[in-house]
Amino acid sequence: MITIHQYLNKYPIKKNSKKLILGTIHPHYHENFIIPFFYGNRLSLWNILNQVYNGAIGTPISVDGILRVLNQNQIAISDTIVRCERKSKSSLDKDLIPLQLNNQLINDIKNSQIDEILFTSGFGKNNAFKLFYVDILGLKITKEIKQNREVLLEEYVLGRPVKLSILYSPSGTANTGIVKSRIYKAKKDQYLGFKTPVQAFKVDHYRDLFLNKVLF
């Protein structure tokens, strides 16, 4: 089963973009998505960002609402895979076989104002950060990067210093891992009164990164 990315060409990185959200590739059956856009299958990312930006995307979530908020905040969105094969109907990164990586990202970033890239997955075999950092840029992931979940690229790589930060996955399937994380354990008491404490934690985490607040 071959998946070809449906949105990369339609929503290119703009030259005035300052932040970039970077994932892998959308699930195969895009015709069943709630909205025809990145993360349009479950809207998990957009539901979080709608809270971060105080409901500015609107309800129900729409492509127009998302684009309005992204453009107002000079945020671009893209993916690391243009085309892939799938071992099964699963949308999990581990079940992908990348066939064509989005190497155009290098020039697109150089030709923009992007100084921070926010990855929706980390260090696994086909995760967004790993594919970009190792397979596209040709760099090596260190123990320090894994521990800090961020790294500052030197100017020579992309033409300016660019901060790379790994978000906790917006997907609900990531919640079990988040609960076990050092950061969540240190903060969990402040979320005890929430109906969905892990989701509340993720909203705060995204708010810190997208609004450039002090990190945990």
Secondary structure, DSSP 8 states (H G I E B T S, - for coil): -EEE-SSTTTS---TT--EEEEE----S-GGG-SSSSTTTTT-HHHHHHHHHTTTTT-SS--HHHHHHHHHHTTEEEEESEEEEEESSS---GGGEEEEEE-TTHHHHHHTS---EEEESS-SSTT-HHHIIIIIIT-----HHHHHHTEEEE-HHHHSS-EEEEE---SSGGGHHHHHTSHHHHHHGGGGTTSSSHHHHHHHHHHHHHHTT----
